[in-house]
Amino acid sequence: MIQNERASRHEHVLDVARQMMTAARTAPKGKGVDIIEIAMVTGDDLKVLSDKMVAMVEEHGMKFFLRDAANILQAECVIIIGTREQVQGLNCGHCGYPTCAGRPEGVPCAVNSVDVGIAIGSACATAADLRVDTRVMFSAGLAAQQLEWLPGCRSVYAIPVSASTKNPFFDRKPKEEKKE
C-alpha cells in the first residue's frame, strides 16, 4: 500500500488539533480550578467564522479582521479557547483592584486571563512539536465569542491550524474592503 501525504493531510491536521485541545486542557491552572473551554471549528463553520469577522469590520473598523478572515479560510480547522469568569478569591490585586469584592463587574479576574494564556501556549507548543502551522488570533476569537460558540466564556482566542508548504498565517498582506 502506498499512501500519499496529500491524501491524509487533512485528517492528520485534525488529529494534531485534537492533541492541541488536550494540551490546553491539561495545562496548569491557577488554584487548580479549570474553567477553560475548548472547541474545534471545521467544515462550513470556518466560513461562518470568516463571514462574522468581515461583518465585524463594519462595527469597529479594525481592518486587520479582513486579512485574518481570509486566513481562516486557509486553515484546515480552528481551535477556540476561552475562559469562563470565576473570581478566585485571592485578593491579589493583579486585576487592578485591591480585592476581589472591589473588582467591578466585567473586569476579568487576572488568574482566569493567565489560565487561558497558558492553555493557548500549551496548545501552540503541541502544534509546533508536531510541525503544523498556527497563529493565535484575537480577531477570530472575538468573532467566535460573539457567535457564542463557547457559551459563558469571555476572553476567547482562536488558533487556525494548517499544514502547507508555507505558513499562510505569517508574511500576510493587509486586505482591503471591497468597494461596491
Summary of the structure (lengths in Angstrom):
residues: 180
radius of gyration: 17.7
end to end distance: 51.9
largest distance: 65.4
contacts: 549
relative contact order: 0.22
helix: 44%
strand: 15%
